[in-house]
Structures are given as structure tokens and as C-alpha cells.
């Protein structure tokens, strides 16, 4: 932790990768990282949107490999710490070793909210490498606070230095964020963090509720870039926290300048986060935020309304890592629709 009340983690170069189909170049990442370092950001996270090893046919190929990104970003950071993300089953030991050798300070290990038990070896190895280890419980809205606590305790037992409540679908209300964070703060001896998505328009409000409940490390992205309708907008979050009386390290104007001058020229209208009908349904149905762009592409292919596909995925309770199911669900829905149309014609 810093001397400030809170530690802010910028996700632009990791969660923001979803919005650009993982196509940030190493040079672009270095430019954004340098601007964030100048703005005195506490931590910058960098990797494929689905973590190290995520560049694949299932999750989308990135513009460069992990080593190229690390070699570009690490030298651009002086006082700002560098974080990488690993999802068990996607990232590998070799990538962890690479990240440590290239200057990473933190590794965040993410599992579904009911699957913390698959992360023990990963926490132990991160500790052996001398990195700070943070645990992320994805899609925390899908389980009650007591279950989230149970899983957080496992991560604490495995050696996590902090555990995050992840609103990966942007499905929480402020009361949901508060209840989960408050329980973890009361029961754990390690730091508690919060990660918000904006699919219901509540990313900033939920983050404030989490901080009020005791979270001491929180995430955001410049311009709110991120999966779905984006993450908590970092420059807004910095200003809002300052206005609420919290002491934060990042410079308010500096984060605004990083967004305006470094990031914005890299983006177009298609990549800018927007709280539109599809992303609203994403939050309402509680579907993993990174599913949105995949669902849109597949729905267009099968002539479906992506909202119907997202609602179906929500009713099925799909989780991160099941992106391949989107095509299967859309194909089944299209086939059922065709069969229903044929039956209607026969009746006529």
C-alpha cells in the first residue's frame, strides 16, 4: 500500500484491451504507461485482456506477445508499479517467470467466484518469485456475500496479499458491492479491493460504496475503456474520491491529460465504451463483460438480436472462459427460430 488512503490500479492496458480487440501495440502501451507514470498512478496493469497467455483463437489474438508488451511498458514506469494478470488454465508458469524477470511487481490471480481452490499453486509460485500476489474473485455478483467470503478466505490461506470483489458483469447495485466488501473487510486480515464495470451505469457509484465499506485498492480505466460498457472511468474516479475527502496519489489533472492526450488519439468511435442497449442487457442479465463484442459478432452472423443471446447466456449462468459457448448458443437459437418459422408456415 501507499501512504495515501487508497491505492488506484489502472486497467487501461489490460481490461481496456477488450475494447480494442487486444490490438494495442507495444509502442501505444508504452505511451499510455508513460503518461500514467507522469500522473503518479499507483499501479498500471498490462496484459492481454484475458491475462497472460490469453492471445489465442478462443480469446482473440493480441497485436504482440507478452514479452514485447513487458519490454515496452516496464521501462516507461519509474515510481508506478507494474501488475500482470493470470487466469489459471490460461496463463503459464513460464509467463509468470517472464513477467518477474521483466520487472513486474504484482501478479493478480483471477478465478471464478466459486473456484478459488484452483489457485493455490499459483499463489505459492508468485510468492516464490517475490511478487505481490492479489486474488480476484470474478463475477462476484453470482454468489451471496457468505460464499464470496468463503472463497476469499481460501485465497488468503494460499498467500494472497489482497482479495478483490470483481463485478465482472457490471451487474451489482451499490448495496451488493457494500455487503460483499464490508463482510470481507470485517473477516479477513488482508486488504480488500473492488473492480467495477459500468453495464448498469453504476461503476463509479459501486466503487464509492466499496471504498466506504473499507476497500483500500480499486480499479479504473482511462475514459472508462474496458469490456462491456467499460470500467470505472479513472479520471472521474480520481476526482470523485478527492471530492469525497480521500487522499489519493494520482494527480487529477494528470490523469485527465493521460486520457485526453495519450489514449484518446488511439481510439475511434467503435472502441469507445458506450452504455447502449446491448451492454445494459449484459449487466441486467449478469453476463461476463468480455462476452459483449463476441456476442455481437456471432449474433450478426446468425441474424439474431444480441440482446436475446445475452439473456439466454445469463439464464444459463455462463462464466468467464466459456466464450466458445456463445457460438453454440447462437446456432441453437437460430435453428430453433428456423424450426418455429417452418412450423408456422405449415400451420398456415
N, C-alpha and C positions, 0 to 999 in steps of 0.2 A: 504494500500500500504506500501511497504518497503521504505527505504531510497535510494535504487537503482533506476535506470531509469525504470526498468521493473520488474514485478512480474511473475515468472515462476511457472506453475502448472504442476505437474507430474501426468500423466493419466495411468501409468503402471498398477496400481491395480484397475482400473475401465475400461477404454477403452481397455486396454490390456487383460482384462478378455474374450473379444470376441475371441481372438486368441487361447485361451486355453480352449474354450468351458466352461468358467466360473469355471474352476476346480483348481484354486489356492487354496491351503489350508490356514487356518489362520496362521499356522507357516511359510509358504512361504511368505505370505503377510507381516508378522512381520519382516522377514529377509530383504526383499526389502525396507520396510519402514525405518528400522534402517539404512541401507546403504544410503538412500536418506537424512535422517536426518543428518548423519555424513557429507554428501556432502553439507550441508547447503541449501537444497532445500527450496523454499519459502512455497509451498503448496503441499501436497500429497492428491490426491482424491482416495477414496476407496468405492467400492460397486460392486454389480452385474453389468455386462456391460450395462444393460438397467436400471440401477438405483436401489435404494432400492425397494424391492417388486418384482423385475424382475425375481427372481428364480421361474420358472413355466414351465408348458408344452409348452406354446407358445414361450417363450424366451430362454428356457434351464435352467435346474436345476443347481444351484451352488453347490460347494463341501461343503459349510457350510451356516449357516444363517447369517443375517446381524449382529445380536448381537455378534456372535462368531468372526466375522471379526473385528468389532469395538473393542472388548475386546483384540484382538491380536495387532491391529495396533496402537491404541491410546497411549499405554504405550511406544511404540517404538519411538515416536516423542517427542522431547523436545522443540526445537525452531521452528520446522516446523509446520505449521498449517495443520489441518485435514479438508478435504472437503468431502461431500457426495453429491450424485446426486439423484434428484427426478423428475420423469415424472408424471405430473398429470394424474390420471387414472390408474397408476401402483403403485406408492408409496402411503403410507397412513399417516394419522396424527400420528398414533401410532409409525410408524418408524421414523418420524421426532422427536418425543419426545424421543425415544430411542437414536437417534444419538446425540441429545443435552445432554442427561444425561450421555453419554459415552465419551464426550469430543470433539465432532465435533465443529469446529469454523465457518465453512462456509457450506451453503446449496446452491447448484446450481439447479435451477428450469428450466427444458428444455421443450419447446413446439415446434411444427412445426412452421415454419416461419410466417404462417398466423393465428396462433391460440393463440396468447399471451393473449387473453381475457379470457382464461380458467384458468389463473394462479393467478388471483388477491387474492383469499382466501389463496393460498399457500404462497405468499409473505407476506401477513399480519400475517400469523401464524408463519412463520420463524422469522419475526421481534419480535413477542411476546416472542419467545423462546430466543431472544437475540443473534441470529446468524447473521452473514453477509449473505446477500441474493444476489446471482448473477443470471441473466436471460440469458438463452441460446436459440437462435433462430436457430433451426435445419434446415438443407437443405436450407440455405440462398441463394444458387445459383438459386433456383427456382423462385425467385421474384426479380423485379428490385430494385435498391437502395432505391427509394422513399417508396416502400412498406415495406422494411426492417426497415426503419426509423419510419414509422407509428407504426409498432408493437413494436419497441424498446421504443418508447415514452409511450406506454401503460405500459410496464414493469417498466419504470422509474416512472410513475404515481403510480404504485402499491407499490413502495418502493424498487425497485432493487438498489443495490449499484454499480452494473456494469452490462453491457449487452454485450453479446458475439455474434459476427458473426460466425456461425458454418458452415464450409464447410464439412458437414457430408458425402457427397458422393465423396469428393476429385475431384469435377468437375470444380472448379474455375481456372481461369488464374490469374496471378498477377494483371492484370488490374481490374478484378472482385473484388478481395479482397480489393484493394486500394480504389475503388469507394465506396464500402459499408462502409468500416471503416471510410474513410475520411468524408463522409456525417454524420455519427453518431457522430464523434468527434466534428464536427462543430456545430451540432444542440442539443446535449444532454449536461446536466450538470453533468453527472456521467461518470465513467470510461468505456472505450470500450475495449473489448478483442477479441481474434481471436483463432479459433481452426481449425487445418488443418488435412486433410487426404491425403495420398500420391498416390492415384489411377492414377493420371496422372504424377507422379514423381515431383510434384511441392510443396510439403508440406513445405519445408524449404524456397523456393523462395516466396511462398504466405505469409508465416509468416513474412518474412523480409519486403515484400511490405506493410503488415498490420501495422507493427511497424513503418515503415517510414511514414505511413499515420496517425499515432497517437495512435495506440493501445498500452496500457500500461500493459496488462496482457495477456499472451499467454500460450498455452498448448503444451506438448510433452510427449513422452513415451520413456523409455529406450529401445535402439535397435529399436526404431520405432514400438514397439509392438502395435497392435491395430486392429480394424475391417478393412476389406478390405485388402489393401496392407500396412496398418499401419498408424500411426500418424507421425507428425514431430519427427524425431529422437532426443531425448532430449540432449544427449551429443554433437551431431552435432550442435544443435540449440544453446547451451551454448557457444561453441567455435566460432560459426559464429557470434553471437551477440557481443561477446568480440572483435573479429577481426574487426567488423564494428564500434567499438568505444562505445558501450553501456555498462553501468555499471550494472552488474547483481550480485545477491548474490551467487547463486550456484557455487561451486568450479568445474572448468573444469575437472581436473584430478579426482576429487571425483565422479563426475557423470559418468566418464568413468569407474572407478573402480566399482561403483554400478552396472553398466550394465554387466561388464565382470565377476565380482566375485560373486555378489548376484543373478542376474537374469539369466544369460546365463546357468548355470548348471541346471536350472529348465526346460529348453526348449529343444525341439527336432526339427528336420528339418521341420516337418509338421506345427509346430506352429510359426516358424519364418516368419515374414512378407516378402512377395515377390511381386514385381511388375511384375506379369505374365499376360498372355493374358486375363484371366477372370477378374482380378482386373482392368486392363486397360479399358476393356469394361464397368466395373462398373462406373468408372469416366467419361468415354465418354458419357454413357447413363444417368448419373446423378442419379444413384440409391443408396439409403442409404447403407453405407459401411457394416453394420452388416448383410446385406442380403446375402453376398457372400458365406459364409460357408453353409447357409441354401440352397441357390440356387444350390450349387454343389451337396449336398446330394440328393436333390429332383430330379435334372437332371439325376443323376446316376440311381435313382430308376426308372425313366420313359424312360431311354435310350435317353436322349436329350443332345444337346450341351449346357452347362450352359450359353454360350455367347448369344445364341438365347433367352434363358429365361430372361436374364438380359436386353437385348434390348427391349423385349416385356414389361417387368416391367417398364422400363424407359419411353416407349411410353404411358403407362397407367398413369404415374405420381404418382406412389405409394410413400407413405411416411412412416416414422418410426411408428411402431405399427401395420403395415399391413403385418407382416411376414406370417400370415396364408394364405395370397393370393398367396404365392409362389407355394404351392402345387396345388391350384386351377388352376393357370395359366399353370403349367406344365402338369397337367392332361388334360386340354383342348387342349394344343398344341399337346400332344401325340395322343389324339383322332382324332384331325384334320389331323395329319400326317398319321394315320392308314387309315382314310377315303380316303385320297388322294391316298394312295398306292393301296387300293382296287379298286378305280375308274380307276386308270391307268391299273390295271390288266384286268378289264372288257373291257376297250377300246382295249387292245391287243387281 
